[in-house]
Amino acid sequence: MKKLLNTLYITTPDRYLSLDGENVVVSENHKEIARMPLHNLERIMAFGCAGASPALMGKCVSESRELVFMSRSGRFLARAEGEVSGNVLLRRTQYRIADSPEQSLGIARNMIAAKLYNSRWTLERTMRDHGMRIDLAKFEEKSAYLQSSIQTVVSAPDADSLRGIEGEAASVYFSVFDDMILQQKEVFRFTGRNRRPPLDRVNALLSFAYSLCTSMCTSALEAVGLDPYVGFLHTDRPGRRSLALDLVEEFRALMCDRFVLTLINKRTISPEQFDVREDGAVLLHDDGRKAFLTAWQKRKDDEIRHPFLDEKVQWGMLPYVQALLLARYLRGDLDAYPPFLWK
């Protein structure tokens, strides 16, 4: 259980929520685990919750407090909220900003700057931890390029320029991705990013991780009342979760790329756990997905100190925290959207 930004997160599955006077009561097997005054909360988010009492749901609805139910894996299930929750106004604000190239650009710059910052820090961590096993001069050159690109992002004049800077920086970053694979090199080689379908084992792992992270971002945005299909950098397209794709940019390097490298370098994933199809597509088979998801769930439970909030947060909560910060910015509670910068 974690209280953050006036939101109560119930992260342990099978807990039951009820109301006792003016307090939210969290129980397990009919035994009270914790309680908290409801008037201190704007939102309750329950993951894998066993249920909630009608009294608590009614109280939340009558007082315009959101009660959000998520699956254990973080998929959005449902939300109970009052008539005047601000979500309509929030989405109208989101749509207005999405229609304004200048306002959209400000948010997009922050998100892409965070992506490049976190990508650069991934290289820096490799240099620090494995300096004897890599070409330090090459890594220093790529890191310096990413640092320079961050400064360029801040002054990008329009979205097309921003996409061009991001694309060049991503190419530089991935040019040394293979060097960060330190084990099982004979079967896990990375020669470039490919997808739809992935054509090698490393790209299969990256695509799976990006897909999971994008689903987490989609659920997070939906949970705070934002429309995951209307973005600020990714353009509107039927069926494309554009805002989720914007948000996931911050997490690609730190939540996905580093996780894939750890799976390979620690031999958690083996080459036998992939299927190669006739069209050349390479995909994880059932055993591989099980090993991947087991490690992914374990990773989500790890804690990190959030640089903006200065509080410890589980890795799996980061998309929800960032979605909440984005919603607060759109509501005017923050002067700018604070992206996640990992270190």
C-alpha positions in Angstrom: 0.0 0.0 0.0 1.4 3.4 -0.9 -0.1 7.0 -0.7 1.3 9.3 -3.4 0.0 12.6 -4.6 -3.2 12.2 -2.7 -3.7 8.8 -4.4 -3.8 5.6 -2.4 -2.2 2.7 -4.4 -3.2 -0.8 -3.3 -0.5 -2.9 -4.9 -0.8 -6.1 -3.0 -3.4 -8.4 -4.7 -6.5 -9.9 -3.0 -7.0 -7.0 -0.6 -10.6 -5.9 0.1 -11.6 -2.3 0.5 -14.4 -1.1 2.7 -15.7 2.0 4.5 -15.7 2.5 8.3 -17.1 5.9 9.2 -14.9 8.3 7.2 -12.0 5.9 6.7 -11.0 3.5 4.0 -10.2 0.1 5.5 -7.9 -2.4 3.7 -8.4 -6.0 4.7 -7.1 -9.4 3.9 -9.0 -12.6 4.8 -11.3 -10.4 7.0 -8.4 -9.0 8.9 -7.8 -5.3 8.9 -4.4 -4.4 7.4 -4.6 -0.6 7.3 -6.9 2.3 7.3 -6.7 5.9 6.1 -9.0 8.9 6.3 -11.0 9.2 3.0 -11.0 13.0 3.1 -7.2 13.0 2.5 -7.6 11.1 -0.9 -8.6 12.2 -4.4 -8.2 8.7 -5.8 -7.8 5.1 -4.9 -6.1 2.7 -7.3 -6.4 -1.0 -6.5 -4.4 -3.7 -8.4 -5.7 -7.2 -8.3 -8.2 -6.1 -5.6 -10.6 -8.8 -4.2 -13.4 -6.2 -4.2 -14.8 -3.1 -2.6 -17.9 -2.6 -0.5 -20.9 -0.8 -2.0 -20.7 1.7 0.9 -17.2 2.7 -0.1 -18.1 2.9 -3.8 -21.1 5.0 -3.0 -19.1 7.3 -0.8 -16.4 7.8 -3.5 -19.1 8.5 -6.1 -21.0 11.0 -3.9 -17.8 12.9 -3.0 -16.3 12.8 -6.5 -13.4 10.6 -5.5 -12.2 8.1 -8.1 -12.0 4.4 -7.3 -10.0 2.7 -10.0 -9.7 -1.1 -10.4 -6.7 -2.5 -12.3 -5.7 -6.1 -13.0 -2.7 -7.6 -11.3 -0.7 -7.0 -14.4 -1.7 -3.3 -14.5 -4.5 -3.5 -17.2 -7.3 -1.0 -16.6 -10.6 -2.7 -15.6 -13.0 0.0 -14.4 -13.4 3.3 -12.6 -16.1 4.4 -10.2 -16.3 8.2 -10.0 -18.7 11.0 -9.1 -20.6 13.1 -11.5 -18.2 16.1 -11.3 -14.8 14.5 -11.3 -13.1 16.9 -13.7 -12.3 14.2 -16.2 -14.5 15.9 -18.9 -12.7 19.2 -18.4 -9.4 17.4 -18.2 -9.9 15.7 -21.6 -11.2 18.9 -23.2 -8.0 20.6 -22.0 -6.0 17.6 -23.4 -7.8 18.0 -26.8 -7.2 21.7 -27.0 -3.5 21.3 -26.3 -3.2 18.5 -28.7 -4.7 20.8 -31.4 -2.2 23.5 -30.5 1.2 22.8 -32.1 3.0 25.3 -29.8 1.5 23.9 -26.6 2.0 20.3 -27.7 5.6 20.9 -28.5 6.4 22.0 -25.0 5.2 18.7 -23.5 6.8 16.7 -26.3 10.1 18.4 -25.8 10.1 17.4 -22.1 9.2 13.7 -22.9 11.9 13.4 -25.6 14.5 15.1 -23.5 13.8 12.6 -20.8 14.1 9.7 -23.3 17.5 10.9 -24.5 18.6 11.6 -20.9 17.6 8.1 -19.8 19.3 6.6 -22.9 22.5 8.4 -22.2 22.4 7.3 -18.6 22.0 3.7 -19.7 25.3 4.1 -21.6 26.9 5.8 -18.6 25.9 2.9 -16.3 27.5 0.5 -18.8 30.7 2.5 -18.8 30.8 2.6 -15.0 29.9 -1.1 -14.5 31.7 -2.8 -17.4 34.4 -0.3 -18.5 36.9 -3.1 -18.9 34.7 -5.0 -21.4 33.6 -2.3 -23.8 35.2 0.3 -26.0 35.1 3.3 -23.6 36.1 5.8 -26.2 33.2 4.8 -28.4 30.7 4.9 -25.6 32.0 8.3 -24.5 31.5 9.6 -28.0 27.9 8.3 -28.2 27.2 9.7 -24.7 28.4 13.1 -25.6 26.3 13.1 -28.7 23.2 12.3 -26.7 24.0 15.0 -24.2 24.3 17.5 -27.1 21.0 16.2 -28.6 19.2 16.9 -25.3 20.2 20.6 -25.6 19.0 20.6 -29.2 15.7 19.1 -28.2 15.0 21.9 -25.7 15.2 24.4 -28.6 13.5 22.4 -31.3 11.3 24.8 -33.3 8.6 22.3 -34.3 7.4 18.7 -34.0 9.0 17.6 -37.2 12.4 18.9 -36.1 11.9 17.2 -32.7 11.2 13.9 -34.4 14.3 14.3 -36.5 16.5 14.9 -33.5 15.0 12.0 -31.7 15.4 9.7 -34.6 19.1 10.6 -35.1 19.8 10.2 -31.3 18.0 6.8 -31.3 20.2 5.6 -34.1 23.4 6.7 -32.2 22.1 5.0 -29.1 21.3 1.7 -30.8 24.7 1.7 -32.6 26.3 0.5 -29.3 23.4 -1.6 -28.1 25.1 -4.8 -29.3 28.2 -3.8 -27.2 26.1 -3.9 -24.1 25.3 -7.5 -24.7 28.0 -9.2 -22.7 26.8 -12.8 -22.6 25.5 -15.3 -25.1 26.8 -13.1 -27.9 26.8 -16.0 -30.4 23.0 -16.2 -30.3 21.9 -12.7 -29.1 23.3 -10.3 -31.6 21.8 -6.9 -32.3 22.5 -5.3 -35.8 19.7 -2.8 -35.8 16.1 -2.2 -34.7 13.5 -4.1 -36.6 9.9 -4.9 -35.8 6.5 -6.0 -37.3 7.8 -8.6 -37.1 11.1 -8.7 -35.2 13.7 -10.7 -37.1 16.0 -11.7 -34.3 15.9 -12.6 -30.7 17.0 -9.3 -29.3 14.4 -7.4 -31.3 11.8 -9.9 -30.2 12.6 -9.2 -26.6 12.6 -5.4 -27.1 9.3 -5.5 -28.9 7.7 -7.5 -26.2 9.0 -5.2 -23.5 7.9 -2.1 -25.4 4.4 -3.6 -25.9 4.1 -4.4 -22.1 5.3 -0.9 -21.2 2.9 0.8 -23.6 0.0 -1.2 -22.1 1.0 0.0 -18.7 1.1 3.6 -19.9 -2.3 3.2 -21.6 -3.8 1.9 -18.4 -2.2 4.7 -16.4 -3.5 7.4 -18.6 -7.0 5.9 -18.6 -6.9 5.6 -14.9 -6.3 9.3 -14.3 -8.9 10.3 -16.9 -6.8 11.1 -19.9 -7.5 9.9 -23.4 -4.6 7.5 -24.4 -5.4 7.9 -28.1 -4.8 11.7 -28.3 -1.1 12.5 -28.1 1.2 15.5 -28.3 4.0 14.2 -30.5 2.6 11.0 -32.1 -0.1 12.0 -34.5 -3.7 10.8 -34.4 -4.4 7.6 -36.2 -7.4 5.2 -35.8 -6.5 2.6 -33.2 -3.1 4.1 -32.2 -2.6 5.0 -28.6 -0.7 8.1 -29.4 -0.5 9.6 -25.9 0.6 6.2 -24.5 3.3 6.1 -27.2 4.4 9.6 -26.1 4.6 8.6 -22.5 6.4 5.4 -23.1 9.3 7.2 -24.7 10.5 8.2 -21.2 10.6 4.5 -20.1 12.1 2.8 -23.2 15.7 2.8 -22.1 15.3 2.4 -18.3 12.4 0.0 -18.1 12.7 -1.9 -21.3 16.2 -1.8 -22.8 18.0 -2.3 -19.5 15.6 -5.1 -18.6 16.3 -6.9 -21.9 20.0 -6.6 -21.4 19.7 -8.0 -17.9 17.7 -11.0 -19.2 20.4 -11.8 -21.7 23.4 -11.0 -19.6 22.1 -13.0 -16.6 21.0 -15.9 -18.9 17.4 -15.6 -17.7 16.4 -16.1 -21.3 17.9 -18.8 -23.5 17.9 -19.1 -27.3 15.8 -22.3 -27.1 12.9 -20.1 -25.8 12.2 -18.6 -29.2 10.3 -19.7 -32.3 11.4 -18.8 -35.8 8.6 -18.7 -38.3 8.7 -19.3 -42.1 8.5 -15.6 -42.8 11.6 -14.9 -40.7 9.7 -13.6 -37.7 11.3 -14.5 -34.3 9.0 -14.6 -31.3 9.1 -15.9 -27.7 7.3 -19.2 -27.3 5.3 -20.1 -24.2 8.2 -21.0 -21.9 10.0 -17.8 -23.0 7.1 -15.6 -22.4 6.6 -17.2 -18.9 10.3 -16.6 -18.0 10.1 -13.0 -19.4 6.9 -12.1 -17.5 8.1 -13.7 -14.3 11.2 -11.5 -14.4 9.1 -8.5 -15.5 6.7 -8.8 -12.5 9.7 -9.1 -10.2 11.3 -6.0 -11.6 8.1 -4.0 -11.2 8.3 -4.6 -7.5 11.7 -3.0 -7.2 11.8 0.5 -5.7 13.4 3.6 -6.9 13.4 7.2 -5.5 11.4 9.4 -7.8 13.5 12.5 -8.6 10.6 15.0 -8.7 8.6 13.7 -5.8 11.6 12.6 -3.7 9.7 9.5 -2.6 10.3 5.8 -3.1 8.1 4.4 -5.8 7.9 0.9 -7.3 9.1 0.6 -10.8 5.7 -0.7 -11.8 4.1 2.5 -10.5 6.2 4.9 -12.6 3.8 5.1 -15.5 0.9 5.9 -13.2 2.9 8.5 -11.3 3.9 10.2 -14.6 0.3 10.0 -15.9 -0.9 11.7 -12.7 1.8 14.4 -13.0 0.8 15.0 -16.6 -2.9 15.3 -15.6 -1.9 17.8 -12.9 0.0 19.9 -15.4 -3.0 19.9 -17.7 -5.2 21.0 -14.9 -2.9 23.9 -14.1 -1.5 22.5 -10.8 2.0 22.4 -12.1 3.9 25.0 -14.2 5.4 22.4 -16.5 5.2 18.6 -17.0 8.1 17.0 -15.1 9.3 14.0 -17.1 11.0 11.0 -15.4 14.7 11.4 -15.3 16.5 8.3 -14.1 19.8 8.2 -12.3 
